[in-house]
Structures are given as structure tokens and as C-alpha cells.
Amino acid sequence: NRIVWLNGNYLPADEAKLSIFDRGFLFADGIYEVTAVVDGKLVDSALHMARLERSARELGLRLPITTKAIEEIEHGLIERNGLQEGLVYLQLTRGAEERNFLFGEELEPTLLLLTQPKVLVDVAAAKTGIAVKTLADLRWARRDIKSVSLLPQVLAKRDAKAEGCDEAWMTEDGHVTEGASSTAYIITHDGKIVSPANSQRTLPGCTRQALVQLAGESGLILEQRRFTVEEALAAAEAFITSASTFVMPVTSIDGKPVGGGKPGPVVTRLREIYVDHAR
Ligand code: PDD
């Protein structure tokens, strides 16, 4: 039985109970973070904690404990569950009260943390690449906040899967914004990494931030600009990043091959760089 942490207590998952009046449930009034665990250690935790604080601040949500205390609980869960490789999921909501769009000022926030085992390093898809499907980005205008309001992404992933794809690339004004749960990139024929600049249109990826720093040390430059689906189809390589996929080659878009349909040298190198860092 998996141990989770809810509002101050470690307890078995099936004993963790939440109010039906929780605003996370009624209004998706909450935020989340997903952090990778490799060899029992958190990956890029400082970046995830910084983004959590930012998301909370933007929505006026109160973090009931410090990010240092959160990291200690995450280590506590990794230890109690014997997690070697996988994810830590964190969700913070505004708390529970009688249903009302307006929220009370004195609410006790709900904080949940749980672990999920998942193979991250040795994944077969990293050798073959994944297929993505493009579709319209139907989300709201503050995608820089890691909100639990994920219905557009849930539907996008369903539609991608229905066509045999592993991820959806969402588009707006003819440009790719990001993946349903990942940051999107292409590599140009002159070897530049291209990904949209951080803005309110996309989530600032922690994996991206860490990777850009590491890639820079290896002389690889990130060009921060948008790209179209046509440009991606004509690119040398394409890939995604996220805490749950690390660096993952994209080898087909809407059923058409990218970069010869095989993971290319740059993305292969970037994945090695990131996996070394995660270890
Ligand atoms: N998703 N863009 C979106 C819309 C995301 O949901 C995510 C992460 C990312 C990549 O962010 P990071 O590198 O910090 O994981 C970009 C997580 C993994 C999820 O929803 O499960």
C-alpha cells in the first residue's frame, strides 16, 4: 500500500480522504508540480519549487509550509515507498468551503503529495522517438501558471492517442505553443535548438531551463522563437522535454516523418546530457 502525504500526515493512499467541497474538485482552483526521481533522488527540485511558489503567488494561493519542508516530505515519501525511479506529484488547492465562486480569505489550503513509480532513463521510446499529432490550443491565456485545470490537455491526449500518437502538439496562430504536457522544440539544419520564448502562452519548463544551461556548457545554443508545423516537418530534428519524459525525440508529426523518422544526433546528445545530470 502506497504511502502519500495529505495536509500534515503520511498515510496509506486508500485512507487519504478529501472534502467534496474542496475547491480543487469544484473549480479546479489549484496548482500542481511533477518532479522526477532518479536513483531515489529528486531531479531539478529547486526549479520545481521556484515554479510552485510563482504559480501560488500568481493565483493568491497560500503555501501552508515552506518549500524546504515540502522537499523533506518528498524525500520522506521516496524513502517510505522505496522509490528508485519515478515521479513525485504535488497538488495545492485553495481549500474546502461551501460552493461559491468567491473564495473566503481564511481557508486552510489542501496540500497533497504522492509518488508514482515510472521508468524514466531506460525507455524504449527514446531510441525510436515518439509520434505527435497537432491540434488547436484551446487553453486559457495564463498557461504560465501550472494550474490543475487540464481538460484541454486531457482531450488533446485522447485525440492524439486515437491516431496512434504519443503526444499532442498544440498550435495557435499557425505556431506550435507546446505539447499537452511537455515543451516543444525543433533543431534547424544549421544545428540551432529552437523553442518558443517563455511567455503567458506556455508553461516555463523546468526541464527546459536545466537543459538550456547544460546545453550551453556544451556549446549548443537555444534560439527562443516560435515555429510553425511546416517548419517542424522540414527541420533536422524535433523533440520534447518534461519531468516525465526528460528529452524525447519526436520522429513523426501528423503521420509524416521528421528528420528521416529516426532520432538525430543532437537530440540523442541532449538526452545523454540530461540523463547524466539527472543521475
Ligand atoms: N507536465 N508544458 C506543459 C503544458 C506541461 O504540462 C509540462 C509538464 C511541461 C514541461 O515542464 P517540466 O519540464 O517542468 O516538466 C510543459 C507535467 C510533467 C505533467 O503535467 O505531468
Residues whose N, C-alpha, C, O or C-beta is under 5 A from the ligand:
A	BS01	PDD	V34 E178 G179 A180 S181 S182 T183 L203 P204 G205 C206 T207 R208 T241 S242 A243 S244
